[in-house]
Amino acid sequence: MQMKNALTIVAAVAAAMFAQASFAADAASAPAARADVKAETKAAEKAGKLTPAGEGATPTDKPAAKSTKTRAERKAETKEAAKEGKLVPAGETSPKAAAPAGSAAARADVKAETKAAVKAGKTTPAGEGEAPKK
């Protein structure tokens, strides 16, 4: 029993020493004063290094070189791309997905088939079908 108590005391002393060292490290890197933080934020804002609100995207550096095309040239290229169907819709991040394949039968044909199936008694009454599989 005495050995167990001795080990417990040694473990407690070791834990206290490690805790004291970690608290000392935290004290050395104390948080900055409010005025310091405000000054840093103001400087970052002037330098354009703050992250914009919303999307969380980081600000990018402004391009050093200007475009060599005129506005009229860019508009003409955009119109040409629109005619060819190469423009991605606004808000879309990927190319246009293929349209879902619709039924080959016309609506009137489907309605006629359904009516015939009901008359022939080939449809399942409401509430008597199988539960959908998950």
N, C-alpha and C positions, 0 to 999 in steps of 0.2 A: 504494500500500500504506500510505503514511504517513497518508493521509486516512482510510482505513478504521480504522486504529488510533486516530486522534484521535476519530472518532465513537464508537467503542466505549468509550473512556475517558469521554467526555462523558455517554454513556448510563448508565454505571456510577455516575458521581458523582450524576446526577439521581436514579437509583433509590435510592441511599444516603440522599439528602436526604429523599425522600418517606417512606422506611421509618422514618427517625429521627423525623419528624413524627408518624407514626401510633403509634409506640411511646410518644412523649411524651403523646399523648392518652390512651392506655390507662393510663399511670401515674397520670394525674390522676383517673381513675375506677376506682381500685383496688377489689377486692372487699371487701365488708364483713366485719368480724370475725365469728367463729362466735357469740359472745355476742350481737352485734347482731342477727344473723339469727334466733336463737332468741327474742329479745325481741320482734321484729316478728311472728314466727309466733304466739307466745303471745297478743299483742294482737289479731291478726286472728282467732284462735280464739275469744277472749272476745267479740269484736264479731260473730261469726257470719259472717265473710266468707271462710272457707276453703271450697274446693271439696270436696264429699263424695267419698269413695273409691268407685270402681266406675264409675258411668255417666258421670262427668265433667261433670255438669250444674252450672251455677253456682247458688249459693244464691239464693233469692228473698227479697224482703222479706216479712215477715209482714203479712197483711191488717190494716188499721187498724180496719175495722168488723166486728162480729160478724154472723152470720147472723140473719135475722129469723124463720126457720122453726124450729120445734121438731124434736126428733129423731123424734117420732112422725109429723110431717108429712112429713119427708124419707123415712122408711121407707115410708109409704103411697104416695108418688110413685114410689119405686123399685119397689114391688110392682106398681103399675099399669103402669109402663113394661115390666116383665118380662112381664106378661100380654099386652101388645100387641106384644111382640117387638122393642122398640126399644133394648134394652140391648146393648152391644158386649161380646163375651166377654172375660174377663180375659186380659190379655197381648196382646190384639189392638190394633193401632193404626189399622186402617181398618175400615170397615163390613164386615159379613159378605159374602164373595164368593158369587156364585151357585153352588149345588152343581153339580158336573160332571154333564152329562147321561149317564145310564146307558143301557144297551141296552134297547130296548123288548121284546125277546124274553126269555122266561123261561130260566133256566139249563138246564132239561130240554130245551127246544126247541133250544138252541144245541148241546148235547151230541148230540142226535139228528141234527142237520144235519152235524155234524163226522163222526159215525160213518158216515153215508151217503156223505159225500165221500171218506172213506178207502176204503170198499168199492168205490166207483166209480173209484178211482185218480186222483182229481182233486187230491190234496194233494201237496206237494213233500216228498220224503224228507228226513230230517234231514241237514244238512251239504251239501245240494246246491242250496240257495237262493242268491239273489244277496246280496252283502254289503250291509249297511245303508249308506245314503247319509249322509254327515256334513254 
